Amino acid sequence: MAGVTDTGTPTRRTQAERRATTRAALLDAAIACLVEDGYASLTTRRVADRAGVSQGTQMHYFPTRALFVADAIRHVTLELTRELQSRLGEGPIVAEDEHIEQLLDELWRVHTGPIFQATMELWVAARTDAEIRAAMGDVSRDVTRLIAKSAVTYFPQTMAKPGAGEALDHALATMRGLALLCFTNDAEDVARRWKSARKGLLALYGALGK
């Protein structure tokens, strides 16, 4: 959509702006399809229809499904990171030890949301699809780096302690393992297990540097 200048004159978007808008629409449509229908039902036609573009346009921007899906997950990861940062506020955080639980709770919220569920489907697909496996490997590293960067920004003193990086890796592995139970166990059971794991993670962070 064209903008409007201060004088009321309509402005025309540049080609780069139009391309960015179309690309974002396709990525959002891919994620929506993954969340609602799963990876097995993800087709270029379905994504293109949802984004309001032709299949030819979709293939022009993303020639392979593996790269398309990986870019969609990376796109949403950036959005989730921005959301996490907005919830944590301006960094660094004062009284870090008292706010580690907030970081863990926000990370857990992300891991139990629909986007992570879609990501889990792709990780399963990666077991038998070499192209998806390579793409998701890059995404996984990107996600971990983004989370680690946010942790250092908001908790610089804590993350400077010996073993802090390993503790974060342990926390993420714990959350991802528990998040798998969302597919098979009832919500109360998963919440109970997270409560216990959360207590252990807080104790782990409390012991850093001692």
C-alpha positions as CSV (number, residue, x, y, z in Angstrom):
1,M,0.0,0.0,0.0
2,A,1.3,3.4,-0.9
3,G,2.0,5.9,1.9
4,V,1.0,9.5,2.2
5,T,3.3,12.5,2.6
6,D,2.8,15.3,5.1
7,T,1.1,17.4,2.3
8,G,-1.4,14.6,1.7
9,T,0.2,13.5,-1.6
10,P,0.3,9.7,-2.0
11,T,3.8,8.2,-2.1
12,R,4.8,5.2,-4.2
13,R,6.7,2.4,-2.6
14,T,10.1,1.5,-4.1
15,Q,10.6,-1.9,-5.7
16,A,12.7,-3.0,-2.7
17,E,9.8,-2.1,-0.4
18,R,7.4,-4.1,-2.5
19,R,9.7,-7.1,-2.6
20,A,10.2,-7.0,1.2
21,T,6.4,-6.8,1.7
22,T,5.8,-9.8,-0.6
23,R,8.6,-11.8,1.0
24,A,7.3,-11.1,4.5
25,A,3.7,-12.1,3.4
26,L,5.0,-15.4,2.0
27,L,7.0,-16.2,5.2
28,D,4.0,-15.4,7.4
29,A,1.8,-17.6,5.2
30,A,4.2,-20.5,5.5
31,I,4.3,-20.3,9.2
32,A,0.5,-20.1,9.4
33,C,0.2,-23.2,7.2
34,L,2.8,-25.1,9.3
35,V,1.0,-24.3,12.5
36,E,-2.5,-25.2,11.3
37,D,-1.8,-28.1,8.9
38,G,1.7,-29.4,9.6
39,Y,4.7,-30.0,7.4
40,A,3.1,-32.9,5.4
41,S,0.4,-30.6,4.1
42,L,2.7,-27.7,3.3
43,T,2.5,-26.9,-0.4
44,T,3.6,-24.0,-2.5
45,R,0.1,-23.5,-3.8
46,R,-1.4,-23.4,-0.3
47,V,1.2,-20.9,0.9
48,A,0.9,-18.7,-2.3
49,D,-2.9,-18.6,-2.0
50,R,-2.7,-17.6,1.7
51,A,-0.2,-14.9,0.9
52,G,-2.3,-13.6,-2.0
53,V,0.3,-14.2,-4.7
54,S,0.8,-16.6,-7.6
55,Q,2.8,-19.8,-7.4
56,G,5.2,-18.3,-9.9
57,T,5.9,-15.4,-7.5
58,Q,6.4,-17.7,-4.6
59,M,8.9,-19.8,-6.6
60,H,10.7,-16.7,-7.7
61,Y,11.4,-15.7,-4.1
62,F,11.9,-19.2,-2.7
63,P,13.0,-21.8,-5.4
64,T,13.2,-24.7,-2.9
65,R,10.8,-25.7,-0.2
66,A,13.6,-26.4,2.3
67,L,15.1,-22.9,2.0
68,F,11.6,-21.5,2.1
69,V,10.7,-23.2,5.3
70,A,14.0,-22.5,6.9
71,D,13.7,-18.8,6.1
72,A,10.2,-18.8,7.5
73,I,11.4,-20.2,10.8
74,R,14.3,-17.7,10.9
75,H,11.8,-14.9,10.2
76,V,9.6,-15.8,13.1
77,T,12.6,-16.4,15.3
78,L,13.6,-12.8,14.8
79,E,10.1,-11.7,15.7
80,L,10.1,-13.8,18.9
81,T,13.5,-12.4,19.9
82,R,12.1,-8.9,19.5
83,E,9.1,-9.9,21.6
84,L,11.3,-11.4,24.3
85,Q,13.4,-8.2,24.3
86,S,10.3,-6.0,24.6
87,R,9.0,-8.1,27.6
88,L,12.4,-7.9,29.4
89,G,12.6,-4.1,28.8
90,E,15.8,-2.1,28.4
91,G,18.9,-4.1,29.3
92,P,21.0,-4.7,31.2
93,I,18.7,-5.8,34.1
94,V,19.4,-4.6,37.6
95,A,19.5,-7.3,40.3
96,E,20.1,-10.1,37.8
97,D,19.8,-13.0,40.2
98,E,16.2,-11.9,41.0
99,H,15.2,-11.9,37.3
100,I,16.8,-15.1,36.0
101,E,13.4,-16.8,36.6
102,Q,11.8,-14.2,34.3
103,L,14.2,-15.1,31.5
104,L,13.5,-18.8,32.0
105,D,9.7,-18.2,32.1
106,E,9.8,-16.2,28.8
107,L,11.9,-18.8,27.1
108,W,9.5,-21.5,28.3
109,R,6.6,-19.6,26.9
110,V,8.3,-19.5,23.5
111,H,9.0,-23.2,23.6
112,T,5.4,-24.1,24.3
113,G,3.9,-21.8,21.7
114,P,2.6,-22.7,18.2
115,I,5.7,-21.5,16.4
116,F,8.0,-23.9,18.3
117,Q,5.5,-26.8,17.6
118,A,5.8,-26.0,13.9
119,T,9.6,-26.0,14.3
120,M,9.5,-29.4,15.9
121,E,7.7,-30.8,12.9
122,L,10.5,-29.6,10.7
123,W,13.2,-31.2,13.0
124,V,11.3,-34.5,12.6
125,A,11.2,-34.1,8.9
126,A,14.9,-33.4,8.9
127,R,15.7,-37.0,10.0
128,T,14.9,-38.3,6.4
129,D,15.3,-35.1,4.3
130,A,18.9,-34.0,3.8
131,E,17.9,-30.6,2.4
132,I,15.6,-29.8,5.4
133,R,18.3,-31.1,7.7
134,A,21.0,-28.8,6.4
135,A,18.6,-25.8,6.5
136,M,17.3,-26.5,10.0
137,G,20.9,-26.9,11.2
138,D,21.6,-23.3,10.2
139,V,18.3,-22.2,11.8
140,S,19.0,-24.0,15.1
141,R,22.4,-22.3,15.3
142,D,20.9,-18.9,14.6
143,V,18.2,-19.4,17.3
144,T,20.8,-20.4,19.9
145,R,23.0,-17.4,19.0
146,L,20.1,-15.0,19.2
147,I,19.1,-16.3,22.6
148,A,22.7,-16.2,23.9
149,K,23.1,-12.7,22.6
150,S,19.9,-11.6,24.5
151,A,21.1,-13.3,27.6
152,V,24.4,-11.5,27.5
153,T,22.6,-8.2,26.9
154,Y,20.2,-8.5,29.8
155,F,22.3,-10.5,32.2
156,P,26.0,-9.5,31.5
157,Q,27.2,-10.3,35.1
158,T,25.5,-13.7,35.2
159,M,26.7,-14.7,31.7
160,A,30.3,-13.7,32.5
161,K,30.4,-16.3,35.3
162,P,32.2,-19.7,34.6
163,G,29.7,-22.3,33.3
164,A,27.0,-19.7,32.4
165,G,27.0,-20.7,28.7
166,E,26.7,-24.3,29.5
167,A,23.9,-23.6,32.0
168,L,22.0,-21.8,29.2
169,D,22.5,-24.7,26.8
170,H,21.2,-27.1,29.5
171,A,18.2,-24.9,30.1
172,L,17.3,-24.8,26.4
173,A,17.8,-28.6,26.0
174,T,15.6,-29.1,29.0
175,M,12.8,-26.9,27.6
176,R,13.0,-28.5,24.2
177,G,12.7,-32.0,25.7
178,L,9.8,-31.0,27.9
179,A,8.1,-29.2,25.0
180,L,7.9,-32.5,23.1
181,L,5.6,-33.8,25.8
182,C,3.0,-31.2,24.8
183,F,2.2,-33.5,21.9
184,T,1.4,-36.5,24.1
185,N,0.8,-35.5,27.7
186,D,-1.9,-33.3,29.1
187,A,-1.2,-29.7,30.0
188,E,-1.2,-30.2,33.7
189,D,1.4,-32.9,33.5
190,V,3.7,-30.8,31.3
191,A,3.2,-27.8,33.7
192,R,4.1,-30.0,36.7
193,R,7.3,-31.2,35.0
194,W,8.3,-27.7,34.0
195,K,7.8,-26.5,37.6
196,S,10.2,-29.1,38.8
197,A,12.7,-28.5,36.0
198,R,12.5,-24.7,36.6
199,K,13.4,-25.2,40.2
200,G,16.5,-27.2,39.2
201,L,17.6,-24.6,36.6
202,L,17.3,-21.8,39.1
203,A,19.5,-23.8,41.5
204,L,22.0,-24.3,38.7
205,Y,22.2,-20.6,38.0
206,G,22.3,-19.8,41.7
207,A,25.4,-22.0,42.0
208,L,27.4,-20.3,39.2
209,G,30.7,-18.9,40.3
210,K,30.5,-20.5,43.7
